[in-house]
Amino acid sequence: MMATFHLKIVSINGVFYNAQCNCLVIPAIDGERAVMAHHEEMVIAVKSGTMRLQSEKGGEWHEAVVGQGFCQIANNRVTLLVDTVERPEDVDANRAREALERAQERLRQQQSIKEYYMTQSAMARALVRLKETEKFTH
């Protein structure tokens, strides 16, 4: 029997992935975290970055750009709930660049603490999206 777990990845736009998985690597607040079958139960805070998954042992790795969220691991089932998730080839580089410029402009203006952190988050997301598109354009 192959050691896999059930993985469901959900964003605002709906279900991105819902199938068996051999290994999932997510960008956590404290560095990358790998999840494999029969992982101990926990909830992990996810930050904007690149997520990788391998559906079967020795199989191809698939990448996606994820926004903030959390990952729940329980009973050999993993639910990754993030605000955004997109394949690197689907990221619109121009839109990401414009979002980064808007966030940089907002940073130059006086902001409340909450607005500042929201702007920082928008900048981080835009930078991650741009970094991922560069892998596909070079």
N, C-alpha and C positions, 0 to 999 in steps of 0.2 A: 504493500500500500504506500502510495506517495504521501509525503508529509506536506500538506498544504492547509490553507485556512481560507475561509470565505471572506472576501474583501468587497466592501461597498463604498464607492467614492461619490459623495453628493455635494453639489454646489447650488448656488441660487438658480442656475439654469437647468437643474435636474440631475439625474443619475448619470455619472460619467463612466463608471465601471461597476459591474455587479457580477462577479464570478470568482472562481478559485484562484489562489495566488500562492506562489512559492516564497517570495520575498518582497517586502515593501520597504523602501528607504525614504524617509520624510525629513524635511528641514524643520527641526525642533528649535525652540528658543535657546536651548543649551547645546546645539550642534546637531549633526545628522543622527537619526535613530533608525536602526533596521528592525523590522518585525518579521518573525518567521513563525511557523506552525507551533502551536502550544505555548505561545509567549505568555508571560505572567500578565495578569489582569491589571490594567492601568489606563489612565487618560493622559495624553501628551498634548501640550500646547504646540500648535504648528505655526510657523512664521512663513512669510512670503519666500518662495524659493523654488528649487527644482525637486520634484518627487520622481523616484524611479520604481518601477515594479517589474517583476519577472513572474509570469503566470505559471511556468513549470520549470523544474530543476534543469539547469543547462540550457534553458530557452533564451530567447531574445529579451533584452531589457527595453522597456518603453519608458520614455520621459514625459513629464507634463509640468507645466508651470502652475503652482498653486498659490493662492492667497492665504490669508490668516484663517485659523480655525482650530479644530482639535481632532484628535484621533482617539477613539475608544477601543480598547482591546478587552474582550471578555468571551469566554467559552469558545475559543478558537475561531471567533468571528471578529473582524476588524471593520469599524466604520470610520471613514475619514470624512469629516464635515468641514468644508472650507468655503469661503465666500466666492472664490473664483477658481476655476481649473481649466486649462487649455493646453492642447498639444503645441509644442514649440513652433511647428510649421503653420499653426493657425493664428499665432500672435501677429497683430497688425503693428509692425515696427513704427510706422508713422504715427499711429494713434498713441502708442506707448511713449514716443518721443514728445508728442504734444502734452500728454499727461504729466510727464516729467517737467517740462517747461512751466506748466501751470502750477505744479507743486513748488517749484523753485521760486516762482514769482510770489506765491502765497507766503513762503518762508521769509521773503524780504519785507513783508508787511507786518504790522503789529498784530499779534494774535493772542488769544487766551491760551492757557495751557492745553485745554482739550483740543482746540483748533490746531495747535502746534503738533501734538501727537498724531492727529488725523492726517496732517500734511506730511509728517515724517513717514507715516505708513503708506500714503499714496506715492511718495517718492521711492520708497523701497520696492513697492510693487512694480512701478514703472521701470526701475533699474533692472530688476530681475527679468522682466519681460524683454527688455532690450538685449540683455546679455544672452538670453536663450535664442533670440532671432538671429544673432550674429553667428551662432554655431551652424545655422542652416544656410546662411548667405555667403560664407567664406569657404 
